[in-house]
Amino acid sequence: MSSNNMVHVKKQPGDSDDVLIRKFSRKVIDAGIVNEAKRRQFYLKPSLAKKLKQEESRRNRKKIV
């Protein structure tokens, strides 16, 4: 994830506030900002991060095979 997570939405002629909010929300989700914030909400020890990564890898291998 890049350190520059600036999301910009420009108002086009005829866009209402609701449309701008929807565009902004979609861009935030697509950029992964919400998931990144949830992931960083609590500190995860490096050993636990490694363990979770291995478990995820194991699950992904089972899906492939």
C-alpha positions in Angstrom: 0.0 0.0 0.0 1.4 3.4 -0.9 1.8 6.0 1.7 -0.1 8.6 -0.4 -3.8 7.6 -0.1 -5.3 10.8 -1.3 -8.6 10.3 -3.0 -10.0 13.1 -5.1 -13.5 13.5 -6.5 -14.2 16.4 -8.8 -17.7 17.8 -9.1 -19.1 17.5 -12.7 -21.9 19.7 -13.9 -25.2 18.2 -12.8 -23.7 16.0 -10.0 -25.6 16.2 -6.7 -24.0 15.8 -3.3 -25.3 12.2 -3.1 -23.5 11.3 -6.3 -20.3 12.8 -5.1 -20.5 10.9 -1.8 -21.1 7.7 -3.7 -18.1 8.3 -6.0 -15.9 9.1 -3.0 -17.0 6.0 -1.1 -16.3 3.8 -4.1 -12.9 5.3 -4.7 -12.0 4.9 -1.0 -13.0 1.2 -1.1 -11.2 0.6 -4.4 -8.0 2.2 -3.0 -8.2 -0.2 0.0 -8.1 2.6 2.6 -10.9 1.1 4.7 -9.2 -2.4 4.8 -5.9 -0.8 5.7 -7.4 1.2 8.5 -9.1 -1.9 9.9 -5.9 -3.9 9.7 -3.9 -1.2 11.5 -6.6 -0.7 14.2 -4.7 -3.0 16.6 -1.0 -3.8 16.8 -0.3 -7.3 15.4 2.9 -8.9 16.7 5.3 -10.0 13.9 5.1 -13.6 14.9 1.2 -13.6 14.7 1.4 -11.8 11.4 3.7 -14.5 10.0 1.4 -17.2 11.4 -1.7 -15.6 9.8 0.1 -15.2 6.5 1.0 -18.9 6.5 -2.5 -20.0 7.3 -3.9 -17.8 4.5 -1.3 -19.3 2.2 -2.3 -22.8 3.2 -6.0 -22.0 2.6 -5.2 -20.6 -0.9 -3.2 -23.7 -1.8 -6.1 -25.9 -0.9 -8.4 -23.8 -3.2 -6.0 -24.3 -6.1 -5.6 -28.0 -5.7 
